[in-house]
Amino acid sequence: MDSLKPTKINQLLQEVPAGVVLSSSWLSNRGYSPELIRNYKKSKWLESLATGASIRYNDQVDYLGAVYTLQHQLHLTIHPAAKTALGLLGRTHYLEMNQQSVYLFGNEKEVLPTWFKEHKWEYQIVFFTSSFLPPGLGMTKLRYKNFNINISAPARAMMECLYLVPQKINLIECFEIMEGLNNLVPVQVQELLEKCNSVKVKRLFMYLAEKSGHGWFNYLDKDKIDLGKGKRSFAKKGVYIPNYQITVPKELEDDGLPEI
């Protein structure tokens, strides 16, 4: 133990909260050599999680502890998103919680580290990269255990759900989620809609918000939201909504509009 410089390991354990991953590249940048890390593992200060990553010895680390590392050590924008973020914020309590998988979104060209992909997490990780929203916009901090991570706030998470329609998420389910978002802040929604570059997401968001009858919808400046041109269809034999030039499943519309 004397040769392991306890002050250095103590400094590390004080600096990094329990429950998170220690990236080998981050450790190296902070002066912890591979030999020193091996010594820490032999002395049961640390243990391996996967290739390129360690954790405190006998620590319990879940995917959120890994997300902390992605954000705070590797400086990536990867974050819990869509239904996962809404669940973490308690916004999907009336729906069946997604117990099989979690959704992570990152910016274009970002990739999950090898150690993240190699480790067997409790949930299946479903990872998407996109640039349909600016990184950092519409985010909030989540306090988890003894650390903070950035996750999508409700308005952004709702748009991420719509981004996954219809391949991964059903539009009917998105409507059920939207119905519960009755206290969004109009100025925040406005900024997201103005800076969103997905016509599909903007049209569906506006349609579902209006259909839900939320008061905040009336405060949006629709003239500043570019909804693009041309029709979009999200159902083979659905109902056409002229205001948004979209065709939606019949289950969403029961007011006698014509089928197409």
Helices and strands as residue ranges (DSSP letters): G 2-4, H 6-15, E 22-23, H 24-29, H 34-42, E 46-50, E 53-56, H 63-72, E 79-80, H 82-88, E 101-107, H 114-118, E 124-130, E 139-144, E 147-152, H 154-163, H 171-179, H 186-195, H 199-212, G 215-219, G 222-224, E 232-233, E 239-241, E 246-248, G 250-252
